[in-house]
């Protein structure tokens, strides 16, 4: 019953503790960070609630507390706080400690164009699969935005690969790795049916959407709050 809650708290615990480290002092941007997490989180929760209602995915009552809001377990609401916080911490920690490591502008643009083409074609060819088509369409929109502000993607493409390591661990458990049943189940009629271990391939794009949108807004809010 407590497994999903434990995964959330374990994911955020170390990044949150290190946010107060004197050198990086990540917590000093708390206004920008939590403003972004709340705005993006509310949008994704609405998406989540609609997909849950429509049976695109659902939650195994065996692994979460019996409290729900908008049809979503309490732990799912916490997911959109804990996971983005832990992930953007990794992104900004990487940028802080390794400021010179980034993709070239040209390489980032090429990757973006290729992803836009691949995701667009896949979405158009799978309109009937709502998780695939909607998820990939959102990614295309964000990649176009990123193409126009390519400096963010030059760093984010690399940090996202690092973030995928804990992502595969946490999301792997959520989707059934190492446990008897998945915490989150998926209706395969609404996705491509391609799994990375137990993780639908769409989840990697979903993670990109969630985290890159947070990074875009955090950077905007950091500039905004600096002017106050």
Secondary structure, DSSP 8 states (H G I E B T S, - for coil): --HHHHHHHHHHHHHHHHTT-TTT-GGGGHHHHHHHHHHHHHHHHHHHHHHHHTTSEEE-GGGS-S-EETTEEHHHHHHHHHHHHHHHHHHHHHHHH-TT----HHHHHHHHHHHHHHHHHHHHHTTT-HHHHHHHHHHHHHHHHHHHTHHHHHHHHHHHHHHHHHHHHHHHHHTTTTSSS-SEEE-GGGS---EETTEETHHHHHHHHHHHHHHHHHHHHHHHHHT-
